[in-house]
Each structure stands twice: as structure tokens, then as C-alpha cells.
Amino acid sequence: MAYLELNDLTMSFGETQVLKGIDLAIDEGEFVVFVGASGSGKSTLLRCISGLETPTSGDITLNGESILNRDPKDRDVAMVFQNYALYPHMNVYDNMAFGLKMRKVPKAEITQKVTDVAKLLGLDALLTRKPGQLSGGQCQRVALGRAIVRNPKLFMMDEPLSNLDTQLRQHMRQELKQLHLQLGATTLYVTHDQTETLTLADKVVVLDQGRISQCADPTTLYHEPANTFVAAFIAQMNFLTLIKNPDNMAQLQDSKGVVLIDSLRTPKEISVLLEGSDRITLGVRPEHVEVRSTIVGNPTTGLLADVEMPMILTQRELHGAQQTLRLASEEGKPFTLVASQPFESKSAIAVNERVSVGFNWTDIQCFDPETTKRL
């Protein structure tokens, strides 16, 4: 039996159904990240588990017992919120000790627990300060400490790092990962950030419009997405359409129907998929899109990849040593493909330059255009 189980959980606000039959099993000690677009039901799901919202139907069991009809204070779960939710008139010690005091824990035990957790989180020198005297990262550690001292059955975190700057967010990710390794606590974590998802999670639950689109470990999710939504959200895939031609060749189009290659020979495994349908959706991750400033057909350079075509570089975004390139089929057209590659300033391709763009069949994933499922 799983440590936490959600059975056919639904949640509606009036006529709007936010959660649509969620079934999920989580083992003790797992770090589970819930990810999805805004409105997908991530935070609502956490609020149902914590007792802040009452599901319309279904059941929630924790450690073998249903907690559906228990008050939030009786569920033995701890929440860490995006806005920290610290008491501004209390110092760090009192903020961390507040929950224990409300539970009538002996004073000596409270002191010991707060002192130990403060040392664990590097807050031992800040116990007398109030939240207004702390940085964002320190406030977040106090919020974490307040949850940890209770030693709950379940930790829940709702986008706890979203208010922090980029550098501090990266540092806090490392701290959270290390903290989980030390405590081994079962943790549910809501985010919309791909980096947080892939670096923190033992298991990722991808939500799409109130349903679980895929539940898997980060590696499986990235390399074997169940459908185009997961592929786009997690792996940021490019999508193209391959249409069968009468002459056993295929036409390649972008997502808007613009023809990129009119007649393309496909490998056997792709041709087999086209036998049962007149078209399939191709997915290629940005790191597998190759770009160079050589015009297609230059005999001195050879082929760039299995499939190559001329395009225009419309935008470049620098991310330190990496760059994101946005490519369009023609000048003035919306971009069709996104490529990710190392940035080399001496050989950087100029924006609006005509380039050769390609990918290999071995890097392609195929999806059913009707069901969106991976083939």
C-alpha cells in the first residue's frame, strides 16, 4: 500500500470542474513535483490534500487511513507557501515555535527542536530577528523551519521559490535537495518551473486541465513523453507535420501548415507509421536541431543531418554559454523551430541570416495528431 493515495479525486467550483478523477499513489520518502500550466489544478490538489479545500468526490488516504473528513489541523501535514506567511511581529524563534506551542508541546522540547532545526538551516544566528530584518532567502528558510520542527507526515510546498531572484532560487534549490536527502520526508511540491521539476523530483506528476497527463521519473518524462502536451511542457519540443505523398514520399510542414520540404524520403520505421494514417506529428527537442550558416546543397560541406532545409534566423537569446535560436521558414514569417546550442561569439550566426537547419531521424519522436499520444 502506498503512503499517500488519491482515489478518483474530483473538485468543482460551481460548474467548473478543476480536478477530474485524479488517481495517484506516492511512496513514503518520495519528493513528488506537480507541474502544469496555470489553471491545471496543481495548487487545488495540494489544498485538497491539506484540508484547505474539500473535494467534490473521491478519497485521500495517508499512511493507510482516510483523512478526507479530518480538519486541516488533524491531518499532520505542513504547508510552505509562496509568500512565506510569517508573523511579522514575531521573531524567527517564535515563528518556528508557534505550531508546537499551539499543540501544547513542552517548552524544553520546543527549545530543543527549534534550536536543532535552526542550526540545520543556518538560522541559529538569526533567531532574535523579525521577518522584516531578513532577506527573501532567510524568510523562506524560516518558513521551511516552521514546517520541519513539527515533523509532519507530509510536507507540501506551493511554489516556495517563485518570489526569489534567479541566483537565490538556484541556491535554495540546492538547499531543498540536500534537506530532502537529510530528512527523507515525503514531500509534495508545486511549481511551473522546468528546472525545479527536473532537478528536485523523484517523481513528476504533469497535470493538464485537471487530469494527470503523465506520472514518471524526470528522465522518463524528458526522453519518453506520453503525449505532445508533456513533450512541449517538459522537453520544450518543436512539432512538425509529416504528410504522406502518393509516391511513397512525404511532405514536411510546420505547425501552421507552411510547406518546409515538398518531397522527403522517410526511413522504414516512419513509413510504417504513415501506412496507417495520412499524417503524423514529429517532435524534435531544441538541442537536436542543428543550425549552421551554410546554404543547403553546398557540395563542399556535405549533409548537415538526415533532414535539412533553408531557414532564416529571426531571434537569438543568450543564456551564458548557451543560446536559443528561433528560426522561420521565410523572412517576416513567425518562427517555426527553436534550437538550443552552445554560444561561440567568434562564429555566431547573425540575426536575419539565411541558415541550414537539420535534424536526424534517430532524434525524432512521433505522435498521433488526433490523440496527441506518442506512437
N, C-alpha and C positions, 0 to 999 in steps of 0.2 A: 504493500500500500504506500502511495506517495505521501510525502509530508504535508503538502498543500494540494488540494484538489478542487477544481471548479467544474461543476457538472451542469451543463445546459443552462448557463447563466445568461439571463436577458435583463435589459434595463431600458425602460422607456420614460421619456419626459413628454407627457401628453401623447400626441400621436406620433412623435418622433422616437423611433427605436434606435438607441445608441449602441447597445450590445445585443448581438443576435446569435444566441446559442453558443456561448464560449465553453469549450471543454479543454481543460488543461491540467496536467499533473507535474508537480515540482518536487524534486527530492530535497531532503534536508541538506543544508550547506551550499546549495546552488546559488550563484549570482545570476539572476534572470533579468534581462533587459527587455522592456516593452518599447517598441518603436513603431512609428507610423506617422502619417500626415496629421495636421491639425484636424480635430473632429473625428478621428478614427476610434476613439473610445479609451485611450490609454489611461488618462487620469481618472475617468469614470470607473474603470475597472479597479484601480487602486482604492478609490473611495468606497467601492462596494466591499472590498476585502477588509478594509479598516473599520467599516461600520458607519462611515460618514454619509453613505447613501444606502438605501435599501433596494436590492434588486427586485425587478418585477416578478421573476420566477427563477428556478434553479436552486442550487445548493452550494455552499462553501464549507469544506471540512479542513481543519487544521489539526495535525497530529492525531487523526482518526476520529475527531469529534466535530460535529456541525457547529459552526459559530454564527450561523445566519441570524438567529434570534437574540444574540448577545449584544449588549450595549458596547460601544467602542472601548470604554474603559475596562471591560471584562474580556476583551479578545487577546490581550497580551501581545499587542503589536505596537510598533513605534514608527512614527512618520517623521520624515525630514522634508521640509517644504522649500520651494524655490526662494521664498522671501525670508527664510531663516526662522521667523515667528518667535524671536527672543523678546523677553520682557525688558523694555528699555530702562526701567527703574531699578532692576536687579543687577548685581554684578555677575561675573562669569560663574562663580561658585554657586550662587543661589539659583541661577538659571539651570545649571546642570543638576542641582539637587532638588528642584521643585517637584518633579514627578515622584521622587522617592519620599519626600515629605508628605505628599498627598496620600501616599499609600501607608503612612504611619511606620515607615522603616526606622529602626533605632538610630539615634543621632550618630553614634560611633561608627555604625555600618555605613551611613551616608557619607561621613567624612572619608572613610577608607576608600569607598567606591569612587567618589568624585576625585580624590587625590590620585588614585591609580589611573583612571581614565584621562585625567588632565595631563599626566606625565606621558601616557601613550600618545596623546595628540599634540604634545608640545605646548600645552596651555598652562603648565604649572606656574609660570611666572606672571600669568595674566588673570589669576583668579579674583583679584580685587577690582578689576576694571569693569566698567559698564559697556554695553554694546556700542554706544556712541564713541567710545575711545578705541574701537577695534577696526581693523581692515576687513574687507569683504571676506577674504580667506579665513581670517581668525573667527569671524562670526559664523561661517559655515562649519568650522571645526567645533565651535561651541554647540551648534545645533546637532551635530553628529554625536558629540559627547553626551548631550542630554538624552539621546536615544540609547547610547551604548550602556550607560550606567544602569539602566533598567533591566538589561539582559533579557530582552523580549524574545518571544518565539519567532518573530518575524520583523525584519527591517524593511521599511518601504520608503523610497526616495522619489519625489516628484520633481524632476528637472532641477536638482540641487545646485548645479554648477552654471546654469544659464545666465545668472547675473554677474558672473566673474569675467574679467578680461581674458584674452586668449592665453597669455603666458601663465596666469594664475590657474586657469581652468586645466591646463596641461599638468601643472604641478599637483592640483587636487585630484586629478585622475590617477596619478601615480600613488598618491596617499590612500585613496579609496581602495585601489587594487591591493596594496600592501596590507591595509587594515583588514580586508576580507580574508587574506591569506592567514593573518594572525588570529582572527576571531572565528573564522569558519562559520559565520552566521548566515542563515538563509535570507537572501536579500532580493527584493523586487525593486527595479529601478526604471523610471520612465524618462525617456529622452527623445529628441528628434535629431540628435547629432550622430552622424555616421561613425566618427572617430571614437566617441564614447561607447557606441554599440559594439564595435569590433574589438576594442581593447579591454573592456571591462567584463564582458559577458562570458559565462559558461554556456548559457542557453539564451537564444534570442527569440522573442515572440513578435512577429510582424503583424500588425493589425491594419486592416483596410476596411473602412466603413462598418466597423462593429463586428467584423469577423476575423478569425485567425487565418492569415494568408499563408503563413509558413512558421513552423517552430523547429529550430535546429541550432546546432552549434555554429559559431561565426564562420568557420572555414567552409562548412557545407553550404551555408546560406550564401556566401560570396561566390563560390565556384559552381554550385548547383541550385540556383534559384528555382523555386517551384513554378513561377509564372512571371509575366512581364512586369507586374507591379513590384514584386520583390527585386527583380533584376534591375529595375530603374532606381528604386529607392536605396538599395544597399550597394549594388555594384555600379550604379550610375551608367547603365548600358546605353549604347546607341542602338536604335532599331531601324532596320531597313526591310523592305518587302521584296521577296523573290517570287516572280510570276512565271508560270510555265508557258513556253512558246510552243507552237505546233511542231517545230523542227527539232524537238528534244533539247533545245537550248532554253535559257531563261532570261527574263528581263529583270534588272535591278532598279528599284525605285526607292526614293526616300519616303519618310513618313507622311509627306504631303502629296505624294503621287508624282513627283518630278522624276523623270527617267534619268538614271545615272549611267547605266550601261544597257544598251538595247538588246544585245545578244551575248550571253555569257555561258560558257561551258561549266557545268557543275560536277563535282565528284559523285561517285556512285551513291554514297550514303545520303547525299542531299537529293539526288534524282529520285531515289526510292520514296522519300517523303513527298515529293511532288507528284508521284503517281496516284496517290490517294486524294490529292487536293490540287487546285489550280494555283495555289499560292501558300507560302509560309512566311513567318516573320523571323528575320535573322537578328540576333543580338550579339554585339561585339563591345567589349569593355574599352574604355578610353586608352588604357595602357597597351592595348593590342592594335590600335590604329597607328600605322606608320605614316610619317609625313617627311617629305624632302622637297627641295626646290628644283628637282629635276622634272622636266616635262615628260609625260608618258610617251613611250615609244622611242626614246633616245637609245639607239643601239649600243652605245658605248658603255652604258651603265647596267644593262640587263634589267630583269624584272625586280620591282620593289617587293612584291608579295604575290600570292596566288590571285588576288583580285586587286586591280589598281585602276585609278580614274583621275582625271584632272579636276582640281577644285581651286577655290580661292580662300586664302587665309583671311578671315574677317576680323578676328579678335585674338589677342594674346593676354593671358592673365598669369602674372608671375607669382610663385609661391616659394620663394627662396631658391633652392636648387632645382625645383620642379616648375613646369609651366603647363598651363592648359591652353590648347589651341582650339578655336572654333572655326569650322570650315563650311563653306557654302558651295553649292553646285555652280552658281554663276554670280557675277558681281551684282550687288544690290539685292540678292535673294537672302531670306532668313537662313541661319546656319543649319546644316544637316547633320554634321558629325562633330563630336568632341574628342580630341586626342589629349593624352597626358604623357609627357616625356621630360627627360632632364633638360635644363636650360643651359645652353652654351652660347654665351654672348658673342663670341667671335664668329660663329656660324649661324647666328639667329636669322630665321626667315622673316622677311619684312611683311608687315600687315598689308593686305591687298595684293600680295604676290601670288602668282599662279604656281600651284604646287602639285606634286604627285601624292596621292593618298591611297593607302592599300591596307589589306588585312589578309590573313591566312585562314583557310578553311578549318584548320585544326583549332583555331581560337574561337570559332563561331558556336553559338548556342541557337537552337531552333525552337520556335514557339508556334502553337496553333493560333492563327489570327482570330479565330472565333472564340475559343475558350480562354485564350491567353496562357494556357498551360505549357510547360516545357515538354518538348517531344523527346 
